[in-house]
Amino acid sequence: MVSVGAPIWTLSFEDLAAWVQDRGQPAYRAQQIWHWLWEKGTPAPTLMSDLPVALRQQMESSFSFPLPQIVHEVQSRDGTRKLLWEMPEGGLVETVWIPHKSRYTVCVSSQVGCSLNCTFCATGQLGLERQLKGYEILLQVYAIRHVLKLPVSHVVFMGMGEPLLNYSAVMEAFEGLTQRLGMSPRRITISTVGIPKGILRLAQRKEPFELAFSLHSAIPETRKKLIPLATHISLEEIRAALGTYCEKRREWVTLEYVLLEGINDTPQDIEALRAFVSPPVRAKINLIEYNPVPGLAYRGSRRIREFQQALMQRGLLTTIRRSRGADVAAGCGQLARRT
């Protein structure tokens, strides 16, 4: 039984159908409500014009219809938009909408803050306040598509927080994206800094989503300086989980690599990457331009092209991700709720 005042977004179609039946309504009313909510993007019963007035009133008294509320919005010179939301159950998170040619990507947050304290990342300096619920993660995309009326073609779980430390909620949001908002799983990427148990759970799933692993250095001691979690979870353990993922799903993964001047852009780093990407791990490398963070001394490497060429000469598929939205602190590693 659904509790009174429950967010409408948490109901499955079966829950909704049972609620409709309990009120003596024909079964097709559930399909009408579902269509209004998820296909038309109408979050208010008063606007569901083909429903009886009495049923609309019952919906209003039975459920809540919360949406993230915009606290601050800013737009980059390249068209990227960064949104600071007050979430339905409290806390401020940022979501980024990134247009590029015919591709419109939403970068969603999975936690309020982050507990991992990666030394080059603004979000990591915040600490963790709480886990987002699955429907709150999903509503970031819903609100951009249906409230702001912006096109959405891809979703990446790369915003604030570590997705695999909020696994159940992230997968609930993932299922909402595919089953409620009609997105192809191939256009959804889940990113992790390296949680082996979570990677192995993803390996069991059948949906063809993408997995990205934030490597940043294949030299253990260097990685420990950048990512404190690396002192507790070894690269060997993560690599074993990635190998299982690649073999079980017959998929490649993407290795995210923020290139930092004098830190992880040396010839030794190139050779370590070459050794890391070998069977059973199948991966492409995505080099990321570093986005400056106030108060942190890191600088982006000036060798990014040279680094790419060296990796490609060693047979590694390597791309460069150009920074988007950095002028408004909407780029990778910059989300820190600054207004």
C-alpha positions in Angstrom: 0.0 0.0 0.0 1.2 3.5 -0.9 1.5 5.8 2.1 -0.5 9.1 2.0 1.6 12.0 0.8 4.2 9.8 -1.0 6.0 11.5 -3.9 4.1 10.4 -7.1 7.5 9.8 -8.7 8.2 6.8 -6.5 5.1 4.8 -7.7 5.5 2.0 -10.1 2.8 1.6 -12.8 1.6 -1.4 -10.7 1.3 0.8 -7.6 -0.7 3.4 -9.6 -2.9 0.8 -11.2 -3.7 -0.7 -7.7 -4.5 2.8 -6.4 -6.8 3.5 -9.3 -8.6 0.2 -8.8 -9.1 0.8 -5.1 -11.0 4.0 -6.0 -13.4 2.1 -8.3 -12.0 3.7 -11.5 -11.5 1.8 -14.8 -8.1 0.3 -15.3 -7.3 2.7 -18.2 -7.2 5.7 -15.9 -3.8 4.5 -14.6 -2.4 4.6 -18.2 -3.8 8.1 -18.6 -2.1 9.3 -15.4 1.2 7.6 -16.4 1.0 9.3 -19.8 0.5 12.7 -18.2 3.3 12.3 -15.7 6.0 10.7 -17.8 5.3 11.3 -21.4 3.7 14.8 -21.3 5.7 15.9 -18.3 2.7 17.2 -16.4 3.4 17.3 -12.6 0.1 18.7 -11.5 -3.3 16.8 -11.4 -5.2 20.0 -12.1 -3.7 20.0 -15.6 -4.7 16.4 -16.4 -7.7 17.5 -18.4 -9.1 14.1 -19.5 -9.4 12.8 -15.9 -12.6 13.2 -13.8 -12.4 16.2 -11.4 -13.0 13.9 -8.4 -10.1 11.7 -9.4 -7.8 14.7 -9.7 -8.8 15.8 -6.3 -8.1 12.4 -4.9 -4.6 12.4 -6.4 -3.9 15.8 -4.8 -4.9 14.5 -1.4 -3.1 11.1 -1.8 0.3 12.1 -3.2 2.9 14.9 -3.2 4.3 16.3 -6.5 7.7 17.7 -5.5 10.2 19.0 -8.0 13.7 20.4 -7.6 13.6 24.1 -7.1 16.1 26.3 -9.0 18.2 28.3 -6.5 20.7 29.7 -9.1 21.3 29.3 -12.8 24.2 30.4 -15.0 25.0 30.0 -18.6 28.5 29.5 -20.2 29.7 31.2 -23.3 29.5 27.8 -25.0 25.9 27.3 -24.1 26.4 25.0 -21.2 23.9 25.7 -18.3 24.6 25.0 -14.7 21.6 24.6 -12.3 21.8 24.7 -8.5 18.7 23.0 -7.1 17.1 22.7 -3.7 16.2 19.0 -3.7 12.8 17.7 -2.6 14.1 16.1 0.6 16.6 18.9 1.3 20.1 19.8 0.3 21.7 21.7 -2.7 23.1 19.9 -5.7 24.2 21.0 -9.2 23.2 19.6 -12.5 24.8 20.6 -15.8 23.1 20.7 -19.3 25.7 20.5 -22.1 24.7 21.1 -25.7 27.1 20.1 -28.4 25.9 20.0 -32.0 23.0 17.5 -32.0 24.0 16.0 -28.6 22.4 17.3 -25.4 23.9 15.8 -22.3 22.7 16.1 -18.7 25.3 15.5 -16.0 23.4 14.5 -12.9 24.5 14.4 -9.2 23.9 11.3 -7.1 24.8 12.6 -3.6 24.6 15.9 -1.8 28.3 16.6 -1.6 30.9 13.8 -1.8 32.9 11.9 0.8 35.9 10.9 -1.4 38.0 14.1 -1.1 39.9 13.8 -4.4 42.5 16.5 -4.0 42.0 18.1 -7.4 38.2 18.2 -7.3 36.0 21.0 -5.9 33.2 18.7 -5.0 35.4 16.5 -2.9 36.2 19.4 -0.6 32.5 19.6 0.4 32.2 16.4 2.3 29.1 14.2 2.2 25.8 15.6 3.5 23.4 12.8 2.4 22.5 10.3 -0.3 20.0 11.4 -2.9 16.9 9.3 -3.4 16.5 7.6 -6.7 13.5 9.8 -7.7 15.6 12.9 -6.8 18.3 11.9 -9.2 15.7 11.1 -11.9 13.9 14.4 -11.4 17.1 16.4 -12.4 16.6 15.1 -15.9 12.8 15.3 -15.7 12.9 19.0 -14.7 15.4 19.9 -17.4 13.3 18.2 -20.1 9.8 19.0 -19.0 10.0 22.1 -16.8 12.9 24.0 -18.6 11.9 22.5 -22.0 15.5 21.7 -22.9 16.3 18.7 -25.2 18.0 15.7 -23.6 19.8 13.0 -25.6 22.3 11.6 -23.2 22.8 11.3 -19.4 26.0 10.9 -17.5 26.2 10.1 -13.8 29.3 12.4 -13.3 28.0 15.2 -11.2 28.4 15.6 -7.4 29.0 12.4 -5.5 30.2 8.8 -6.2 27.4 6.9 -8.0 28.5 3.5 -6.8 28.4 4.6 -3.2 24.6 5.2 -3.7 24.1 2.2 -5.9 20.5 1.3 -5.3 19.3 4.9 -5.8 21.4 5.3 -9.0 20.0 2.1 -10.5 16.5 3.2 -9.6 17.1 6.5 -11.4 18.7 4.5 -14.3 15.5 2.4 -14.6 13.4 5.5 -14.5 15.4 7.1 -17.3 14.9 4.0 -19.5 11.4 2.8 -18.5 9.7 6.1 -17.7 11.5 8.7 -19.8 12.1 6.4 -22.7 15.9 6.8 -23.0 18.1 4.3 -24.6 20.5 2.7 -22.0 23.3 3.1 -24.6 23.0 6.8 -24.1 23.6 6.6 -20.3 27.0 6.5 -18.7 27.7 5.6 -15.1 31.0 6.9 -13.7 33.0 5.7 -10.7 36.3 6.5 -9.0 36.7 2.8 -8.4 34.3 0.8 -6.2 35.0 -2.9 -7.0 31.8 -4.2 -5.4 29.7 -1.8 -7.4 31.5 -2.6 -10.6 30.9 -6.3 -10.1 27.2 -5.6 -9.5 27.0 -3.6 -12.7 28.7 -6.5 -14.5 25.7 -8.7 -13.7 23.2 -6.3 -15.4 22.0 -6.9 -18.9 21.3 -3.3 -20.1 23.9 -1.9 -22.5 24.9 1.2 -20.6 28.4 2.7 -20.6 30.8 2.5 -17.7 33.5 5.2 -17.0 36.3 4.7 -14.5 38.1 7.7 -13.1 41.7 6.4 -13.2 43.8 9.6 -13.3 47.0 7.6 -12.8 48.0 4.0 -13.3 50.9 4.4 -10.9 49.6 3.5 -7.4 51.6 6.0 -5.4 50.6 8.9 -7.7 47.0 7.8 -7.6 47.0 7.8 -3.8 48.1 11.4 -3.8 45.2 12.4 -6.0 42.5 10.1 -4.7 42.6 9.3 -0.9 40.3 6.3 -1.5 43.2 4.6 -3.4 45.0 4.0 0.0 42.2 1.6 0.9 41.3 0.1 -2.5 44.2 -1.0 -4.7 44.4 -0.6 -8.4 44.9 -4.3 -8.7 41.5 -4.9 -7.0 39.8 -2.4 -9.3 41.5 -3.7 -12.4 40.3 -7.2 -11.5 36.7 -5.9 -11.2 37.0 -4.1 -14.5 38.3 -7.2 -16.2 35.4 -9.2 -14.9 33.1 -6.5 -16.2 34.6 -6.5 -19.6 34.6 -10.2 -20.0 31.1 -10.8 -18.6 29.4 -8.0 -20.6 31.8 -8.2 -23.6 32.0 -4.4 -23.4 34.7 -1.8 -23.3 35.0 0.7 -20.5 36.2 4.3 -20.6 39.2 5.4 -18.5 38.8 9.0 -17.5 42.2 10.7 -17.0 42.5 14.4 -15.9 46.0 15.4 -17.1 47.9 17.4 -14.6 51.1 19.3 -15.2 54.1 17.4 -13.7 51.9 15.0 -11.8 50.6 12.3 -14.1 51.8 13.4 -17.6 55.3 11.7 -17.5 56.7 8.9 -19.7 56.3 6.6 -16.7 52.6 7.4 -16.7 52.3 6.5 -20.3 54.0 3.1 -19.8 51.8 2.4 -16.7 48.7 3.1 -18.7 49.8 0.8 -21.4 50.2 -2.0 -18.8 46.9 -1.2 -17.2 45.0 -1.5 -20.5 45.6 -5.1 -21.3 43.5 -8.3 -21.3 41.1 -8.8 -19.7 40.6 -5.0 -19.4 39.4 -3.5 -22.7 39.3 0.3 -22.6 39.5 3.5 -24.4 41.2 6.4 -22.7 39.5 9.8 -22.4 42.0 12.6 -21.6 40.4 15.5 -19.8 41.6 19.0 -19.7 41.9 20.1 -16.0 39.5 22.8 -15.0 41.0 25.2 -12.3 39.5 25.1 -8.9 40.0 28.2 -6.5 42.4 27.4 -3.7 43.9 24.3 -5.4 47.4 24.6 -6.9 47.0 22.1 -9.7 47.5 23.1 -13.4 46.4 21.4 -16.5 49.2 19.7 -18.5 50.5 21.4 -21.6 51.4 18.0 -23.0 47.9 16.7 -23.7 48.4 16.3 -27.5 51.8 14.7 -27.0 50.5 12.4 -24.3 47.6 11.3 -26.6 50.0 10.6 -29.5 52.3 8.5 -27.3 49.3 6.4 -26.1 48.0 6.0 -29.6 51.4 4.9 -30.8 51.2 2.1 -28.2 47.9 1.0 -29.7 45.6 2.6 -27.1 42.4 4.3 -28.4 42.7 7.7 -26.9 40.5 10.8 -27.1 40.6 14.3 -25.6 37.5 15.7 -23.9 37.5 19.4 -24.3 36.3 21.4 -21.4 32.7 22.7 -21.5 31.3 25.3 -19.1 34.6 26.0 -17.3 34.0 29.8 -17.4 31.0 29.3 -15.0 32.6 26.5 -13.0 30.4 23.9 -14.7 33.3 21.7 -15.9 34.5 18.4 -14.7 35.7 18.6 -11.1 34.3 22.2 -10.6 30.9 21.6 -9.0 31.0 23.1 -5.6 27.7 25.1 -5.3 29.4 28.4 -5.8 27.0 31.1 -7.0 
